[in-house]
Amino acid sequence: MRRRLYFVLPDIKSAQVMMNELLLARIGANHIHFLARPDKPLGDLPEANVLERSEVVFCASVGMLLGAVLGALAGVLAIMVPWWFGPVSTAIIPYTMFIGGVASSIWAGTLATGVPNHRLEAYKQQIYAGKVLMIVSVPLHRLMEIRDILIKRHPEAVYEGTWPTDHVLFP
């Protein structure tokens, strides 16, 4: 299980230093991503991918759930109205649920690539002010170690939180 650490960095140079620091701490380059203004070139730093910039995963899972429910309803309708489809057994319901879930998941995930990630809204002002957002995906057992290393060695970096653990269960 991996967790995402969010850091706001003042510029590209400090982002490159942080990238090197994370590589030395044995965090793979495919788990480190940066997000900056569109007119600010990141150079050789890995840019945040579509899974981090949009709501693809959430929308695909909701689409799968709704598609499965609609598929179940379509299967029940096929059983209840046999003159449309001919004699149908109840075994059609899991098939229609599967087909509806997969189709709706693909459709919703494709549409969601254009929906901005709601977690990144908090950083929008800082990014457009010229700062760089660094998203690091670390294993759960190394979370505290990596966070402490980055906070201690790079005071210019502002730690913005961990996802999915920075939420309050009981107020």
Disulfide bonds with the S-S distance in Angstrom:
none
